[in-house]
Amino acid sequence: MSRSGFCLQRLGKGTGAGHVSCLAPAGARRDTFLHTLRGYNPVVSETTVYTVAGMHCGHCERAVKDEVAAVPGVASVDVDLETKLVTVTGESLDDAALRAAVEEAGYQAA
């Protein structure tokens, strides 16, 4: 018998925090299904997005990426110079620490 289900990750409105909703296949326990999907890794990564004005070149991008990537829990940092958005993904992200890292790079996170 084949069992399938799916998970959907979405951003919370105004919070930037990631949320995961999963639908287990009929007859399966939801917690067992989630553990199977994640390889029994109960931690779900979260995503936070900041607007960082003033970034305009590769040097700006690298400075922000390096500082933010050094914050504990950060798995990845994406900087979009065109939209001025910094997207941070990781586990147990600390908003104050992420904002401080952006400031250390010479910018303000909004």
C-alpha positions in Angstrom: 0.0 0.0 0.0 1.4 3.4 -1.0 1.1 6.3 1.4 1.7 9.9 0.4 1.2 13.3 1.9 2.6 16.7 1.6 3.9 19.7 3.6 3.5 23.3 2.8 5.8 26.0 4.1 4.4 29.6 4.2 5.5 32.9 5.8 3.4 34.3 8.6 1.9 37.7 7.8 4.1 40.5 9.1 6.1 38.2 11.2 8.5 36.7 8.7 8.5 33.5 10.7 8.2 30.3 8.7 5.3 27.9 9.4 4.9 24.4 8.1 1.5 22.7 7.7 1.5 19.0 6.8 -1.3 16.7 5.7 -0.6 13.0 6.5 -2.0 10.3 4.2 -5.3 8.6 5.3 -4.7 6.2 8.1 -1.3 7.5 9.1 -0.5 9.2 12.3 0.5 12.8 11.7 3.5 12.7 14.1 4.8 9.5 12.5 4.4 11.0 9.0 6.3 14.2 10.0 9.2 12.2 11.5 9.4 10.1 8.3 9.4 13.3 6.2 12.1 15.0 8.2 14.2 11.9 8.8 13.1 12.1 12.4 14.5 15.7 12.8 11.8 17.4 14.9 13.3 20.9 14.3 11.7 22.9 11.5 13.7 25.8 10.1 12.2 29.3 10.2 12.6 32.2 7.7 12.9 35.8 8.6 13.0 38.7 6.0 14.4 42.2 6.7 14.5 45.3 4.5 18.0 46.7 4.6 18.2 50.1 2.8 21.5 51.4 1.5 22.9 48.2 0.1 24.0 48.7 -3.6 27.0 46.5 -4.5 28.6 43.2 -4.0 30.7 44.5 -1.1 27.5 45.6 0.7 26.0 42.1 0.1 29.1 40.3 1.3 29.4 42.4 4.5 25.8 41.7 5.5 26.0 38.0 4.6 29.2 37.5 6.6 27.9 39.2 9.7 24.4 37.6 9.6 25.8 34.1 8.8 27.9 34.2 12.0 24.8 34.4 14.2 24.1 31.1 15.9 21.3 29.1 14.3 21.6 30.7 10.8 21.7 28.1 8.0 21.5 30.5 5.0 21.5 34.2 4.1 20.2 35.6 0.8 20.7 39.2 0.0 18.7 40.8 -2.9 20.3 44.1 -3.8 17.5 45.1 -6.1 14.7 44.8 -3.5 17.0 45.5 -0.5 15.7 42.3 1.2 17.8 40.0 3.4 16.3 36.6 3.9 17.6 34.5 6.8 16.8 30.8 7.3 17.7 28.7 10.3 16.7 27.3 13.6 15.8 29.3 16.7 16.7 32.6 15.1 17.2 35.5 17.5 15.7 38.7 16.0 17.9 41.0 18.2 21.1 39.2 17.3 20.2 39.3 13.5 19.5 43.0 13.7 22.7 43.6 15.6 24.6 41.7 12.9 23.1 43.9 10.2 24.1 47.0 12.2 27.6 45.6 12.6 27.8 45.4 8.8 26.9 49.1 8.8 23.2 49.0 8.0 19.8 49.2 9.7 17.3 46.3 9.5 13.7 47.3 9.1 
